[in-house]
Amino acid sequence: MSINRIYIVGAGVISKSHVKALMKMSESKMIKLSVADPNQLALDSFLEQFPHVQSFTSMKEMLAEPAASNDIVIVATPPFTHYELSLEALQSGRHVLCEKPLAMNRDEAVRLLEAANRMNKHIGCCSTRFLDIVTNNKVKRMLEEGLLGRVYQLKFINRKHRSRTGIEYQPSTRWFLDRSKSGGGTVMDWGPYDIACLNDLLKPVRVDVLHAWMENPETFLPFGNEVIFDTEQHAGAAIVFHLKDGSKVNVTYERAACTHGDEQSIVELEGTRGSVRWDWLCLKESAEVVYTIDQDGQAVKQKFSFPVDKNINPFDKPILFFYNALHGQDSRALMDEDAVFNFSCLRAIYECAESDQPITVERRRA
Ligand SMILES: NC(=O)c1ccc[n+]([C@@H]2O[C@H](COP(=O)([O-])OP(=O)(O)OC[C@H]3O[C@@H](n4cnc5c(N)ncnc54)[C@H](O)[C@@H]3O)[C@@H](O)[C@H]2O)c1
């Protein structure tokens, strides 16, 4: 078995979770790891935890050696750098797994796909952390078995009082709050997972974002005027998912990392024969799927409880899925057309909110 080389760009918070995931893999001894970050403090903190990783102060220097066919570059830097770094890594002749969100806008994402195709390499996105989850898989099976009849509505609502990345979560990393660096707020941060889950479930061939809005509710801020904070922290959209069989599902999408309203987490799919509500994140010990059907004119609930798989945590999935896909194994990796389609659906929410016009995204390969 030959050595596989994995190059990590960025030695910040998320890079460490990729290394931990790689260290759990059965092939870990056959993987050679390198990391590049111009920030010496970040590099020192990374190397303290993972002294076996070879370090560099620039990606260019790290990727200077000739590429091997299975080399993977993980781009784990802030979003405003994703396009340039992923492009350069692809052009070096390596596969690229880029952190979520894939890019800053649709144009960049399409150009990455074109570069990957030109180089005969794959571009993947880390928006897979909440795929292949026991409850989502159960709901997918229920859909395949036709237990809901014709599905027509999905509510996907996740609202937190205060859960802003860059303030309550990871306050040391303020770039999350600056749109020129993050590309957006809670929708760029959590939306990649939301859309990955919705597209995995419904497999739309076309998505119409009919209406979208974005706000940043006012609250006390634990910093002065020197911090740029211009990202949305509450957003909503009315979206129509067009399915392969010609049917449509009306999606009510809402995400809040700051709201003065109540906290809520509702993921519910309704069909002509039944509805299902489920825990789509599975972050607790066990998770439920609640199926409601009609019995003699009455609504009757059936509950399914599942223990949550503790052997694999969401942070392990992106590199594990991508690695497995490249090695010809069954995998839920999001790559190439799929990654760009998902990202385009996400950006369509921003484009619709900004233009006040409906935005359509077509899947190029159904
Ligand atoms: N923090 C999380 O919990 C989390 C979870 C999932 C995904 N992500 C995603 O991971 C990415 C990085 O987030 P983070 O929280 O690790 O950020 P971070 O700020 O902790 O780390 C980013 C690192 O990238 C480095 N960097 C910047 N430009 C670089 C360049 N040109 N070459 C090499 N290194 C460079 C910085 O010096 C920094 O050390 C983002 O896209 C984010 O959305 C973060």
The ligand as an SDF file (V2000), in Angstrom:
LIG
                    3D

 44 48  0  0  0  0  0  0  0  0999 V2000
  -14.6320   26.7420   13.6240 N   0  0  0  0  0  0  0  0  0  0  0  0
  -15.5520   25.8350   13.3790 C   0  0  0  0  0  0  0  0  0  0  0  0
  -16.2000   25.2570   14.2870 O   0  0  0  0  0  0  0  0  0  0  0  0
  -15.8360   25.4420   11.9710 C   0  0  0  0  0  0  0  0  0  0  0  0
  -16.7220   24.3640   11.7590 C   0  0  0  0  0  0  0  0  0  0  0  0
  -16.9510   23.9480   10.4720 C   0  0  0  0  0  0  0  0  0  0  0  0
  -16.3610   24.6120    9.4120 C   0  0  0  0  0  0  0  0  0  0  0  0
  -15.5480   25.6900    9.6270 N   0  0  0  0  0  0  0  0  0  0  0  0
  -15.0060   26.3770    8.4450 C   0  0  0  0  0  0  0  0  0  0  0  0
  -13.5860   26.2320    8.4270 O   0  0  0  0  0  0  0  0  0  0  0  0
  -12.9830   27.3820    7.8300 C   0  0  0  0  0  0  0  0  0  0  0  0
  -11.9460   27.9290    8.7940 C   0  0  0  0  0  0  0  0  0  0  0  0
  -12.5750   28.2450   10.0270 O   0  0  0  0  0  0  0  0  0  0  0  0
  -11.7750   28.2610   11.3980 P   0  0  0  0  0  0  0  0  0  0  0  0
  -12.8060   28.3880   12.4650 O   0  0  0  0  0  0  0  0  0  0  0  0
  -10.8140   27.1370   11.4430 O   0  0  0  0  0  0  0  0  0  0  0  0
  -10.9920   29.6360   11.2460 O   0  0  0  0  0  0  0  0  0  0  0  0
   -9.7010   30.1150   12.0470 P   0  0  0  0  0  0  0  0  0  0  0  0
   -9.7050   31.5840   11.9300 O   0  0  0  0  0  0  0  0  0  0  0  0
   -9.6440   29.4680   13.3770 O   0  0  0  0  0  0  0  0  0  0  0  0
   -8.5000   29.4920   11.2000 O   0  0  0  0  0  0  0  0  0  0  0  0
   -8.2220   29.8790    9.8890 C   0  0  0  0  0  0  0  0  0  0  0  0
   -6.7020   29.7900    9.6870 C   0  0  0  0  0  0  0  0  0  0  0  0
   -6.4340   30.0060    8.2980 O   0  0  0  0  0  0  0  0  0  0  0  0
   -5.2040   30.6950    8.2270 C   0  0  0  0  0  0  0  0  0  0  0  0
   -5.0530   31.3080    6.9030 N   0  0  0  0  0  0  0  0  0  0  0  0
   -5.6320   32.4120    6.4130 C   0  0  0  0  0  0  0  0  0  0  0  0
   -5.2120   32.6400    5.1560 N   0  0  0  0  0  0  0  0  0  0  0  0
   -4.3200   31.6420    4.8600 C   0  0  0  0  0  0  0  0  0  0  0  0
   -3.5380   31.3150    3.7100 C   0  0  0  0  0  0  0  0  0  0  0  0
   -3.5720   32.0610    2.6130 N   0  0  0  0  0  0  0  0  0  0  0  0
   -2.7640   30.2040    3.7560 N   0  0  0  0  0  0  0  0  0  0  0  0
   -2.7130   29.4360    4.8480 C   0  0  0  0  0  0  0  0  0  0  0  0
   -3.4270   29.7030    5.9770 N   0  0  0  0  0  0  0  0  0  0  0  0
   -4.2180   30.7880    5.9740 C   0  0  0  0  0  0  0  0  0  0  0  0
   -5.2700   31.6990    9.3580 C   0  0  0  0  0  0  0  0  0  0  0  0
   -3.9950   32.2050    9.7120 O   0  0  0  0  0  0  0  0  0  0  0  0
   -5.9260   30.8560   10.4630 C   0  0  0  0  0  0  0  0  0  0  0  0
   -4.9470   30.2600   11.2900 O   0  0  0  0  0  0  0  0  0  0  0  0
  -14.1330   28.3460    7.5190 C   0  0  0  0  0  0  0  0  0  0  0  0
  -14.5020   28.2200    6.1730 O   0  0  0  0  0  0  0  0  0  0  0  0
  -15.2550   27.8780    8.4340 C   0  0  0  0  0  0  0  0  0  0  0  0
  -16.5640   28.1530    7.9270 O   0  0  0  0  0  0  0  0  0  0  0  0
  -15.2500   26.1150   10.8900 C   0  0  0  0  0  0  0  0  0  0  0  0
  1  2  1  0
  2  3  2  0
  2  4  1  0
  4  5  1  0
  4 44  2  0
  5  6  2  0
  6  7  1  0
  7  8  2  0
  8  9  1  0
  8 44  1  0
  9 10  1  0
  9 42  1  0
 10 11  1  0
 11 12  1  0
 11 40  1  0
 12 13  1  0
 13 14  1  0
 14 15  2  0
 14 16  1  0
 14 17  1  0
 17 18  1  0
 18 19  2  0
 18 20  1  0
 18 21  1  0
 21 22  1  0
 22 23  1  0
 23 24  1  0
 23 38  1  0
 24 25  1  0
 25 26  1  0
 25 36  1  0
 26 27  1  0
 26 35  1  0
 27 28  2  0
 28 29  1  0
 29 30  1  0
 29 35  2  0
 30 31  1  0
 30 32  2  0
 32 33  1  0
 33 34  2  0
 34 35  1  0
 36 37  1  0
 36 38  1  0
 38 39  1  0
 40 41  1  0
 40 42  1  0
 42 43  1  0
M  CHG  2   8   1  16  -1
M  END
$$$$
